[in-house]
Amino acid sequence: MIVGTRPEVIKMLPLIRGLRASPEFEAISIATGQHREMLNQVFATFGERPDINLDLMTENQTLNGLTSSVLNRMAEIYAAHRPDFVLVQGDTTTAMAAAMGAFYARIPVGHVEAGLRSGDLGHPWPEEFNRVMIDSIADLLFAPTESAKINLLREYNRKEGIYVTGNTGIDSLFLAKEMIEKDLSRKNTIDERFKFLDTDKRLILVTAHRRESVGPGFENICDALLRLASRGDVQILYPVHYNPNVRKTVMKKLKSQFNIFLIDPVDFLDMVYLMGRAHFIITDSGGIQEEAPSLGKPVLVTRNTTERPEAVLTGNVRVVGTDANVIYQEAVALLDDAKAYSERAHPVFPYGDGRASGRIIRLLAERLTRRVTR
C-alpha cells in the first residue's frame, strides 16, 4: 500500500488498518514523502506510522524528478518483497509512478478511487493524466460511484474487475467525527486552539493548492477573499498549503488583512472540526468536495471542471472557477439569501456510507484466494 500525500493517507488509512487487522493478509504500508510534513501529521493523528518511509521529496522537486525517484525506489522494494498485490489511491504522482513500477514488475495493481474524470487532461494537472494512466493498467478498479464505473466502462469496455465500493474518504470522515464527538478532552483542546474565531461571525473556510491556479488564478481567489473580508459579518480562515508558489501569493495578498486568518495546514481532525463550524467552504480540494456534503456544508469549487459531479448534481457543490467576481457573487448569495443557503446546506451522501474499505478488503481476499487455489 503506497501513499505520498495527505489526501492519500486519509483515504488509505481505513484500508491500512483493516488489512493489518486481517489474518488473511501481510500488509506493508509505504510512504514516499511527496507531502512530508502533512503526510506524517495524518499518520500521527490516527496513531499509525508507515512501515517504510522513503522520504523522497527534495527542495524544488520537479514532477519528472519525483516520478523517476518513485519508480526507482519502488522497483527495489518490489524486487525485495515480491508482493501479491499493490494498492494505490487516487491521482497523485506517487500513485501513478508506483502503479507503473508494479506493472513493469508484473505485479497486479488495485486502484482505490478509480474512474474519476474531468474530461480535460489539463484540469486538474497532472492528476487527470495520472488517474487515466493508473486505470489503464490496474487489475482491480474500486470505483467510488456508479458514474465513475460508467466512465471506466466507456473508456475500456471492461466487464470484469470494476467494483463500486463507495469512497474510503467517507470512512475516514466518519471515524474522525466519532473521535471528536466521543472524546470531550480532545474536543475542548480543539476548541481552545481556535478560540480566536469570533462565534458571532459566520466562518468561511478556504483551501486552495492546485498547480494550474498558480499565478493569475490565486491572485483572483485572493481578490475575492479580500472583498468578502471587508464585510463585518464574516471571518475567513485559510490553512495555507506548504507549496512555496502558493504561499508566496497568498501571504503577499492576504497577510494581516482584516477578518482573514492565515494558518499552517491543520491535521485531519482539526479540518473535520473546522468544516463542521464553517458556514460554507471555498476550495479546490477533491477530498473536501466529497466530505463537506456529508456534513451539510455548501462548497464553492475554484476550478473550471470537477471529476466529482455527484455532489454538483445534489446542489451542495458549485463549480465557480477562479474569476474573482464569480467567486464573490456566489459567496454573497450563500451569505445573504437564506433560502438559497438552506437548499444547499443539508447532508447528502453521494460518495458512500462509510463502509467502502470493508468492501475493498473483501474483494481483495476473494481475488487473492482465487489466485492461490488455481
C-alpha positions, 0 to 999 in steps of 0.5 A, spaced: 500 500 500 503 506 497 501 513 499 505 520 498 500 525 500 495 527 505 489 526 501 492 519 500 493 517 507 486 519 509 483 515 504 488 509 505 488 509 512 481 505 513 484 500 508 491 500 512 488 498 518 483 493 516 488 489 512 493 489 518 487 487 522 486 481 517 489 474 518 488 473 511 493 478 509 501 481 510 500 488 509 506 493 508 504 500 508 509 505 504 510 512 504 514 516 499 514 523 502 511 527 496 507 531 502 512 530 508 510 534 513 502 533 512 503 526 510 506 524 517 501 529 521 495 524 518 499 518 520 500 521 527 493 523 528 490 516 527 496 513 531 499 509 525 506 510 522 508 507 515 512 501 515 517 504 510 518 511 509 522 513 503 522 520 504 523 522 497 521 529 496 527 534 495 527 542 495 524 544 488 522 537 486 520 537 479 514 532 477 519 528 472 524 528 478 519 525 483 516 520 478 523 517 476 525 517 484 518 513 485 519 508 480 526 507 482 525 506 489 519 502 488 522 497 483 527 495 489 522 494 494 518 490 489 524 486 487 525 485 495 518 483 497 515 480 491 508 482 493 501 479 491 498 485 490 499 493 490 494 498 492 494 505 490 489 511 491 487 516 487 491 521 482 497 523 485 504 522 482 506 517 487 500 513 485 501 513 478 509 512 478 508 506 483 502 503 479 507 503 473 513 500 477 508 494 479 506 493 472 513 493 469 514 488 475 508 484 473 505 485 479 497 486 479 495 493 481 488 495 485 486 502 484 482 505 490 478 511 487 478 509 480 474 512 474 474 519 476 474 524 470 474 531 468 474 530 461 480 535 460 487 532 461 489 539 463 484 540 469 486 538 474 494 537 472 497 532 472 492 528 476 487 527 470 493 524 466 495 520 472 488 517 474 487 515 466 494 512 466 493 508 473 486 505 470 489 503 464 493 498 467 490 496 474 487 489 475 482 491 480 478 498 479 474 500 486 470 505 483 467 510 488 460 511 484 456 508 479 458 514 474 465 513 475 464 505 473 460 508 467 466 512 465 471 506 466 466 502 462 466 507 456 473 508 456 475 500 456 469 496 455 471 492 461 466 487 464 470 484 469 474 487 475 470 494 476 467 494 483 463 500 486 465 500 493 463 507 495 469 512 497 474 510 503 474 518 504 467 517 507 470 512 512 475 516 514 470 522 515 466 518 519 471 515 524 474 522 525 467 525 527 466 519 532 473 521 535 471 528 536 464 527 538 466 521 543 472 524 546 470 531 550 478 532 552 480 532 545 474 536 543 475 542 548 483 542 546 480 543 539 476 548 541 481 552 545 486 552 539 481 556 535 478 560 540 480 566 536 474 565 531 469 570 533 462 565 534 458 571 532 461 571 525 459 566 520 466 562 518 468 561 511 473 556 510 478 556 504 483 551 501 486 552 495 493 548 492 492 546 485 498 547 480 494 550 474 491 556 479 498 558 480 499 565 478 493 569 475 488 564 478 490 565 486 491 572 485 483 572 483 481 567 489 485 572 493 481 578 490 475 575 492 477 573 499 479 580 500 472 583 498 468 578 502 473 580 508 471 587 508 464 585 510 463 585 518 459 579 518 464 574 516 471 571 518 475 567 513 480 562 515 485 559 510 490 553 512 495 555 507 498 549 503 506 548 504 507 549 496 512 555 496 508 558 489 502 558 493 504 561 499 508 566 496 501 569 493 497 568 498 501 571 504 503 577 499 495 578 498 492 576 504 497 577 510 494 581 516 488 583 512 482 584 516 477 578 518 482 573 514 486 568 518 492 565 515 494 558 518 499 552 517 495 546 514 491 543 520 491 535 521 485 531 519 481 532 525 482 539 526 479 540 518 473 535 520 472 540 526 473 546 522 468 544 516 463 542 521 463 550 524 464 553 517 458 556 514 460 554 507 467 552 504 471 555 498 476 550 495 479 546 490 480 540 494 477 533 491 477 530 498 473 536 501 468 536 495 466 529 497 466 530 505 463 537 506 456 534 503 456 529 508 456 534 513 451 539 510 456 544 508 455 548 501 462 548 497 464 553 492 469 549 487 475 554 484 476 550 478 473 550 471 471 542 471 470 537 477 471 529 476 466 529 482 459 531 479 455 527 484 455 532 489 454 538 483 448 534 481 445 534 489 446 542 489 451 542 495 457 543 490 458 549 485 463 549 480 465 557 480 472 557 477 477 562 479 474 569 476 474 573 482 467 576 481 464 569 480 467 567 486 464 573 490 457 573 487 456 566 489 459 567 496 454 573 497 448 569 495 450 563 500 451 569 505 445 573 504 439 569 501 437 564 506 433 560 502 438 559 497 443 557 503 438 552 506 437 548 499 444 547 499 446 546 506 443 539 508 447 532 508 447 528 502 451 522 501 453 521 494 460 518 495 458 512 500 456 510 507 462 509 510 463 502 509 467 502 502 474 499 505 470 493 508 468 492 501 475 493 498 478 488 503 473 483 501 474 483 494 481 483 495 481 476 499 476 473 494 481 475 488 487 473 492 484 466 494 482 465 487 489 466 485 492 461 490 487 455 489 488 455 481 
